[in-house]
């Protein structure tokens, strides 16, 4: 039996769907019963437990062959990094109590870097914390999610503009969360093999210009990538409800991206996904 944390999100749902399609027993950990209802209809076992409750989460983890773990962020937290680290500490304690030997953890490109990467700093902390507490640890390090473009598709439809904080011509690795989930499920099925790092990318690299062109084809209109200054990151993200600290961490991340400072640790051994940007955008549209 495999446990999936974060099944209400993009990557966790893709992990769970992949495992269920392969006729594997799956246990979903959710914060409330209503969030798990759809998974019951799909044949998964559902356990209601909050990551704030170590005992409940440990019970949910017990008996698992492997766990897919992502630490859900609360971007409204005033001290965001400290809050995320505390969530990681509680999840790690639950893993220890459960006795599960294999964890597949959702990290990020640049997860090996200790600072200067914005919110990625939280998964750097988690990589070290969980690694020390489990026998078999598989780290997934995907790049920029293709689904990150979803919030600005409305602007492309209405105004023909694709807002971005990335230079329009800069090609960066992007990946669909469906590919992340598929690879995560495959790693769970493969079983633990000590400590492993799986760095990931999409089938090719894309620029915001490429994304705009693909979106334009889907919408049947001209779409142009429009870069906003990095000084706009904090007010923009605070308008989305993020705390000041969380918004400033995103400013740090986009600054690092602009300087090509967020890199793979092992670029020669990337696992490539299958979903192209046009396919991912079509699903979002």
C-alpha positions as CSV (number, residue, x, y, z in Angstrom):
1,X,0.0,0.0,0.0
2,X,1.2,3.5,-0.9
3,X,0.4,6.7,1.0
4,X,0.0,10.0,-0.9
5,X,0.3,13.3,0.9
6,X,-1.0,16.2,-1.2
7,X,-3.5,14.3,-3.4
8,X,-5.6,17.4,-3.6
9,X,-2.8,19.2,-5.4
10,X,-1.4,18.8,-8.9
11,X,1.5,16.5,-8.4
12,X,-0.1,14.4,-5.6
13,X,-3.2,13.8,-7.6
14,X,-1.1,12.7,-10.5
15,X,0.8,10.2,-8.3
16,X,-2.4,8.8,-6.9
17,X,-4.1,8.5,-10.3
18,X,-1.1,6.7,-11.7
19,X,-0.9,4.2,-8.9
20,X,-4.7,3.6,-9.1
21,X,-4.5,3.0,-12.8
22,X,-1.8,0.4,-12.1
23,X,-4.3,-1.3,-9.6
24,X,-2.1,-0.4,-6.6
25,X,-3.7,0.1,-3.2
26,X,-3.5,3.8,-2.3
27,X,-4.2,5.6,1.0
28,X,-4.8,9.4,0.7
29,X,-4.1,11.7,3.6
30,X,-6.3,14.8,3.5
31,X,-7.2,17.6,6.0
32,X,-11.0,17.1,5.8
33,X,-13.3,14.4,4.7
34,X,-14.9,16.4,1.9
35,X,-11.5,16.7,0.2
36,X,-11.2,12.9,0.2
37,X,-14.7,12.1,-1.1
38,X,-13.7,12.0,-4.8
39,X,-10.8,9.6,-4.0
40,X,-13.1,7.2,-2.2
41,X,-15.1,6.9,-5.4
42,X,-11.9,6.1,-7.3
43,X,-11.1,3.2,-4.9
44,X,-8.6,4.8,-2.6
45,X,-8.6,4.6,1.2
46,X,-9.0,8.0,2.7
47,X,-7.5,9.1,6.1
48,X,-8.3,12.5,7.6
49,X,-5.2,13.9,9.3
50,X,-3.4,17.3,9.5
51,X,0.3,17.6,9.3
52,X,0.0,19.6,12.5
53,X,-1.0,16.3,14.3
54,X,2.1,14.1,14.4
55,X,0.3,11.1,16.0
56,X,-2.6,11.1,13.5
57,X,-0.2,11.4,10.5
58,X,2.1,8.6,11.9
59,X,-1.0,6.4,12.1
60,X,-1.9,7.3,8.5
61,X,1.6,6.3,7.4
62,X,1.7,3.0,9.2
63,X,2.0,-0.1,7.1
64,X,2.9,1.8,3.9
65,X,5.4,0.3,1.4
66,X,6.2,3.9,0.5
67,X,5.1,7.5,1.0
68,X,4.8,10.3,-1.6
69,X,5.5,13.4,0.5
70,X,5.1,17.1,-0.3
71,X,4.9,19.7,2.4
72,X,1.9,21.9,1.6
73,X,2.8,25.6,1.9
74,X,0.8,28.2,3.8
75,X,1.9,31.3,1.9
76,X,-0.1,33.5,4.2
77,X,2.2,32.7,7.1
78,X,4.1,35.8,8.3
79,X,7.3,33.8,9.0
80,X,6.9,31.6,6.0
81,X,10.3,29.8,6.1
82,X,10.0,29.0,9.8
83,X,6.4,27.8,9.4
84,X,7.4,25.5,6.5
85,X,10.4,24.1,8.5
86,X,8.1,23.4,11.4
87,X,5.7,21.5,9.1
88,X,8.7,19.5,7.8
89,X,9.8,18.7,11.3
90,X,6.3,17.3,12.2
91,X,6.1,15.3,9.0
92,X,9.6,13.9,9.7
93,X,8.6,12.9,13.2
94,X,5.5,11.1,11.9
95,X,7.7,9.2,9.4
96,X,10.0,8.0,12.2
97,X,7.1,6.9,14.4
98,X,5.4,5.0,11.5
99,X,8.5,3.0,10.7
100,X,8.1,3.4,6.9
101,X,11.4,2.9,5.1
102,X,10.9,4.6,1.7
103,X,9.8,8.2,1.1
104,X,9.6,9.9,-2.3
105,X,9.8,13.6,-1.6
106,X,8.8,16.5,-3.9
107,X,11.7,19.0,-3.8
108,X,12.8,21.4,-6.6
109,X,15.5,22.2,-9.1
110,X,18.2,23.9,-7.0
111,X,17.2,22.0,-3.9
112,X,20.9,21.3,-3.2
113,X,21.5,25.1,-2.8
114,X,21.3,26.4,0.8
115,X,20.3,30.0,0.1
116,X,19.5,32.6,-2.6
117,X,16.7,30.5,-4.1
118,X,13.6,32.0,-2.4
119,X,11.0,29.4,-1.4
120,X,13.2,26.6,-2.7
121,X,15.2,27.1,0.6
122,X,12.3,25.3,2.4
123,X,12.8,22.1,0.4
124,X,16.6,22.3,0.8
125,X,15.9,22.1,4.6
126,X,13.5,19.3,4.1
127,X,15.9,17.2,2.0
128,X,18.4,17.2,4.8
129,X,15.8,16.6,7.5
130,X,14.0,13.7,5.9
131,X,17.2,12.1,4.6
132,X,18.4,11.7,8.1
133,X,15.2,10.0,9.3
134,X,14.5,7.3,6.7
135,X,16.4,4.3,5.2
136,X,15.4,4.9,1.6
137,X,14.9,8.4,0.3
138,X,14.1,9.4,-3.2
139,X,14.3,13.2,-4.0
140,X,12.4,14.5,-7.0
141,X,13.8,17.8,-8.3
142,X,11.5,19.1,-11.0
143,X,11.9,22.6,-12.6
144,X,9.3,25.3,-13.2
145,X,5.8,23.8,-13.4
146,X,4.0,24.3,-16.7
147,X,0.8,24.7,-14.7
148,X,2.3,27.9,-13.2
149,X,1.0,29.6,-16.3
150,X,-2.6,28.9,-15.5
151,X,-3.3,32.1,-13.5
152,X,-2.3,34.3,-16.4
153,X,-4.3,32.5,-19.2
154,X,-7.2,34.9,-18.5
155,X,-5.0,37.9,-19.4
156,X,-3.9,36.1,-22.6
157,X,-7.6,35.5,-23.5
158,X,-8.8,39.0,-22.7
159,X,-5.8,41.2,-23.7
160,X,-3.5,39.0,-25.8
161,X,-0.8,39.5,-23.2
162,X,1.1,36.8,-21.2
163,X,2.5,38.5,-18.0
164,X,5.8,37.1,-16.7
165,X,8.8,37.9,-14.5
166,X,11.1,35.8,-16.8
167,X,12.8,37.4,-19.8
168,X,10.6,36.6,-22.8
169,X,13.4,34.9,-24.8
170,X,15.0,33.0,-22.0
171,X,14.6,29.3,-22.4
172,X,14.3,27.5,-19.0
173,X,13.3,23.9,-18.1
174,X,9.6,23.4,-17.5
175,X,7.6,20.3,-16.7
176,X,4.0,19.2,-16.5
177,X,2.8,18.1,-13.0
178,X,1.4,15.1,-14.8
179,X,4.9,14.0,-15.6
180,X,6.1,14.7,-12.1
181,X,3.3,12.5,-10.7
182,X,4.0,9.7,-13.1
183,X,7.7,9.7,-12.2
184,X,6.9,9.9,-8.5
185,X,4.6,6.9,-8.8
186,X,7.2,5.0,-10.8
187,X,9.8,5.7,-8.0
188,X,7.4,4.4,-5.4
189,X,6.7,1.2,-7.4
190,X,10.5,0.7,-7.9
191,X,11.0,0.6,-4.2
192,X,13.7,2.2,-2.0
193,X,17.3,2.0,-3.1
194,X,19.1,4.0,-0.5
195,X,19.3,7.8,-1.1
196,X,18.6,8.9,-4.7
197,X,18.2,12.2,-6.5
198,X,15.9,12.3,-9.6
199,X,16.3,15.6,-11.4
200,X,13.6,16.2,-14.0
201,X,12.7,18.3,-17.1
202,X,10.1,18.5,-19.8
203,X,10.7,17.1,-23.3
204,X,12.5,20.4,-24.1
205,X,13.2,23.8,-22.7
206,X,10.8,26.7,-23.3
207,X,10.8,30.5,-23.1
208,X,7.9,32.7,-22.3
209,X,7.8,33.6,-26.0
210,X,7.4,29.9,-26.8
211,X,4.6,29.6,-24.2
212,X,2.9,32.7,-25.7
213,X,3.1,31.3,-29.2
214,X,1.7,27.9,-28.1
215,X,-1.1,29.7,-26.3
216,X,-1.8,31.9,-29.2
217,X,-2.3,28.8,-31.5
218,X,-4.7,27.3,-29.0
219,X,-6.7,30.5,-28.6
220,X,-6.6,31.4,-32.3
221,X,-5.2,34.9,-31.6
222,X,-1.8,36.7,-31.1
223,X,-0.4,36.4,-27.6
224,X,2.7,38.3,-26.6
225,X,4.9,37.6,-23.6
226,X,5.2,40.8,-21.5
227,X,7.9,41.0,-18.9
228,X,7.2,42.9,-15.7
229,X,10.1,44.3,-13.6
230,X,11.3,42.3,-10.6
231,X,10.4,45.3,-8.4
232,X,6.8,44.3,-9.1
233,X,7.1,40.7,-7.7
234,X,6.4,41.6,-4.1
235,X,3.3,43.8,-4.6
236,X,2.0,41.3,-7.2
237,X,2.3,38.3,-4.9
238,X,1.0,40.2,-1.9
239,X,-2.1,41.0,-3.9
240,X,-2.6,37.3,-4.2
241,X,-2.7,37.0,-0.4
242,X,0.9,36.0,0.3
243,X,2.6,37.4,3.4
244,X,5.4,39.9,3.0
245,X,8.1,37.3,3.7
246,X,6.7,34.8,1.2
247,X,6.4,37.5,-1.5
248,X,10.0,38.6,-0.9
249,X,11.1,35.0,-1.2
250,X,9.5,34.8,-4.7
251,X,11.3,38.0,-5.6
252,X,14.6,36.3,-4.5
253,X,13.7,33.2,-6.7
254,X,12.9,35.2,-9.8
255,X,16.1,37.2,-9.3
256,X,18.0,34.0,-9.2
257,X,16.3,32.7,-12.3
258,X,17.2,35.9,-14.1
259,X,20.9,35.3,-13.2
260,X,20.8,31.6,-14.1
261,X,21.7,30.8,-10.5
262,X,19.1,28.0,-10.0
263,X,20.6,25.0,-11.6
264,X,20.6,21.2,-11.6
265,X,23.1,19.3,-9.5
266,X,23.4,16.5,-12.0
267,X,22.4,17.9,-15.4
268,X,23.8,15.0,-17.4
269,X,21.3,12.5,-15.9
270,X,17.9,14.3,-16.3
271,X,14.7,12.3,-16.5
272,X,12.7,13.9,-19.3
273,X,8.9,14.1,-19.2
274,X,6.6,13.4,-22.1
275,X,4.0,16.3,-21.9
276,X,4.8,19.2,-24.2
277,X,3.9,22.8,-23.4
278,X,1.1,22.9,-25.9
279,X,-0.6,19.8,-24.4
280,X,-0.3,21.2,-20.9
281,X,-1.7,24.6,-21.9
282,X,-4.6,23.0,-23.8
283,X,-5.6,21.2,-20.7
284,X,-5.4,24.4,-18.7
285,X,-7.4,26.4,-21.3
